[in-house]
Amino acid sequence: MSVTLSQEDCYCDLQTFYKNVATKMGVTVTGSTLFDCRKISVTKQVQDELWAYYYQEEGYSNMQISALFLAMGPKANIDQCKEEYLAKTEDGFVA
C-alpha cells in the first residue's frame, strides 16, 4: 500500500513515524500494535527528515543514527516519484 505523507509526518522519531504511516493506512494504533521495519520502504526525502529529527532534536551523531536506521529504520529505496514524502508498505508491516 502506498501512503503519501507530509513533511511533518516524517520529522519525528521512528515509533511516531510508523504510527503516522499506519494511521494514514486506516489502521487504529493501540499500545499493543507492532511494526515490522522490514516491510516498509520510503523515499530519500522521508529518510532525510527522520535523520534530521534525530540529529537536531535528539542530538544523535551520524554514526548513532546510522546504527538506529540499520536496526529499526525503513528502507529508503523508492526511486524519485511525484510525491516527495511517500511510504510503501507490504503485508505484515502492522501487527
Secondary structure, DSSP 8 states (H G I E B T S, - for coil): -EEE--HHHHSS-HHHHHHHHHHHTT----TT--B-GGGEEE-HHHHHHHHHHHHHTS---HHHHHHHHHHH--B------S-SSEEEE-TTSB-
